[in-house]
Amino acid sequence: MMYPQMIAAATPDLTYTWSQALADLGQISPIAALTGFMLLAIITDLALPRGRRGGVVAMVAVTGFTYSLATAAYRWVYTTNGPAYHGYATGDSFALFFEVLFASLGILTVAISHPYLQRRGLREGEFHVLIMAAVIGMMVLGAATSLVTVFLGLELFSIALYIACGFVRTDSSSQESAAKYLLVGGFASAFVLYGMALVYGAAGTTLIPEIAKRIGSSSSGDPLLILGILLMGVGFAFKVSAAPFHMWTPDVYQGAPIPVTAFMSVGTKAAAFAMIVRVFAAGLPHLGPEWQALLAFVAATSMIVGNLLAIAQSSLKRLLAYSGVAQAGYILIGVIAGGKQGLAAVLFYLFIYLFMNFGAFAVVTLMSSADGDHDRIEDLDGLSRRSWPMAVLMSVFMLSLAGFPPFVGFFGKLFLFTAGVNAGYTWLVVLAVLMSVVSVYYYVRVLVPVWSPSTRSESLGASFSNWFAIGLSGAASLGLGIYPTWLLLAGQLGAVPITGQ
Amino acid sequence: MTLTAIWLLPLIGGLLIAFMPPHIAKYMAVLVALGALAIAGYVAFSFAPGYNRYQFIEAVPWIPQLHVFYRLGVDGISLWLVVLNAFLTLIAVLATPVLMKGASRFIGLMLAMSAGMAGVLMATDLVLFYVFWEAMLIPAYFLLWLFGEGDRPGRAALKFVLYTLVGSLLMLVGVIGEYVFTGQQTFDLAKLSTIAPSASIQFGLFFVFALAFAIKTPLFPFHAWLPDAYAAAPTPMLITFAGVMGKTGAYGFLRIAIPLFPDPTWLWDWRWVVPVLAVLGIVWGALMAIAQRDMKMLVAYSSVSHMGFIVLGIFSLNVQGQQGAILQMVNHGVIIPALFLIVAWIQDRTGTRDRSAIVGLAPRMPIMAGVFLLVTLAALGLPGLNSFVGEFMTLLGAWQLAPVLAVIGAIGLVLAPVYMLRLFQGAMYAETPYPKRVDDIYAGQLTLLAPLVVLMFALGLAPGVLTSLMTSVAQSGLAR
């Protein structure tokens, strides 16, 4: 078979002016700014005496994330956004949406990891730098409009996270987690890369908008593309931790320090969904039936496997890992449904998942002590006596994850499911709601030790930054439920670059 | 804002009251409940009879992208249930002992649950209805679990929640399906009842909605959660839990399942399946009630039987039946709390609910015996007391649908005196009086019961007060 486009693609525009360079830098300014702050953090960490480093680097990191968030928000409102660097990256609203999401995640992560690292007596400086590097990688993924940039972002955040997982050098389970993540993650990256190579072979370009133009519905039977979609789909499913490629998730989550787990559970998932949407929905819209069938299978298995296996868990990290598998299944419904409605629902859900899932993990960080993480469900024993606001917040997170109104998780599901039914995937939605019933069982089970009578009453020792992160997540989990309109609107605007209306 | 206040006042009040010291909490809660009742009463007094549509409408865009509105309204179907909910909330708060452990939290959760039920009864937007429907489960779960009786209240609470959720989460698919398949992209109940999807779609949607309502009501054979939950529920909670929450299921049939799906016929006609189940429930509940030794369980199963009458009336699809059903919802809401209260008080005094251990109480507590007799007679449907009118009307309606249903349903009327009189006589009369001295009913308890008893007479003698505001609406429910 011939691919005549390949010849046409070989003549890029080689002139590159200063003004163009500045404009391009402007398009990726949230990422660029954060990179600057990361370098500053590294220098600070080197320059300051050992005792002072941690707090200052944390401040630099928070400032960097806040600056990046503000830049992204400013650009969302005031500037014209579009492709940059010859179409390899973009500053469009989709990218900005994810930049805001990841910057918020970064702030929350630093807020809970600063007291956590002190509590466990771990070095702080490197940790925050790693988180910043991972956030940069995730942002690159959101802004990527070329298969090359997609892979760049993917590897950037993965490598940072491999190290972060093994951050507790003295703890063998942390080491195990890092090793597993490295091996499985490398495996997944290889899959993605192989798939990309095949798609490149078929399309003759790595630029996603170009791929969309060149691959019409006429090439739907092309074995190169089918195999490419299959391989990329497998790699993506690994990254969003969707079944049947979820096996690494519980093990890695369990071994990694809790702030890293919290960060990964939200960040990796959101970044991988950004990647799926960019590559599949924006890049291969004409091959919808092919990848939709693949993702529908993955979504169905994820919902079943995730929810059923979560029941048996006694570790909160593992429970939330499996719940994350199930949630990935719900979100995939929106991706499969596609269109403005479906993608807006996906973006909405990813953003609220930040608050409810991160909040739940953040409460668990409070249980840890110098000797390690205490993440068994029984470790929450007596939380309502130890701190009732914390118990209320934990209940909000669990009920929101379970999809109870008026908390935001319900509205996320409502939007996803509406898109699903609208697109004709009623069977998938019915499966999702039936599995949601199962999920209520294990989410509520977490609340049993929280509210049961107990003899424990020692103080939680939550610091201001803990309260900030958890309180903010709780307020968002309730507030965005009572008034979800603006976030949904943001999701709709964020989906415009993909759907093109 | 009038209707908003009816649910928002108890909710905000409940959240604040949960953190007050018990004595102040109860005092404040009574004020809040009185306030909500006053507003509900105002709505009932200024309600325009003969106007078939929603009144006191509030409509604010909520999620414009999905055409979701914050829409409230009352009509002749919901009006009396809203009042009943506010009234029973007041009784429940008054019945809560200040000295119970965690009384403030208990009262706070009770008010929150009451707010959720008020919202369900007033919502006229499907999504809003669903939000309230699910949200009221949260306080109900915590009430059952944290304040439940018996050795494993947590299990009963979880069983209740999971049972209900199977139905209500499938209902979520129905809510979305109604939005998508009618092709109108609206959740407005008033508008949806004027457009119906094709018969096969109606068939499917009716099923998912009806399943949710059947579980909540509960309709035979979906009542398996009820014995555990009612056994675990503390008595003040039962006043609204049995008195109103079960009705939200029946109300759902009347508000959503029937008007939105006028012809749910594809493989078979669902409108025949439900009344048959209702009749089975009447007989089954009555037989189970006869077999109970535990007094509380006897009352719980009698409730299953009575709810059967209500659903039978609703699905008779005619004015008498549906009016009777609404009337019976109110009646049942007045009688069941009284029964549960009396049973609880007997248990307080004797230390048991086992019927074989409680005999000959009447000489020890003559006033209690008198009140108990009145309530018993009301529950078994004596003419002149409230239940008779409602049951008669539902059976009249059912007769017009199919005489055989009315005849089998009437068996329930025959069995009701059997279990009710056995309950009353067994506890109160015997050849020898109860061996130990027990106190008679306290004045405070009598005052608590008095409004319920007065209502039993009032509704029995002048049901027209209620039906005059219902008439047109039950018709409008059928008119389409």
Interface residues (C-beta under 8 A of the other chain):
Chain A: A344 L399 G403 F404 P405 P406 F410 F411 K413 L414 F415 F417 T418 V421 N422 T426 V429 V430 V433 L434 S436 V437 V440 Y441 V444 V448 W451 Y483 P484 T485 L488 L489 Q492
Chain B: W62 I63 P64 Q65 L66 V127 Y130 V131 F132 E134 A135 L137 I138 Y141 F142 W145 L146 G154 L158 V161 L162 L165 V166 L169 L170 L172 V173 I176 G177 Y179 V180
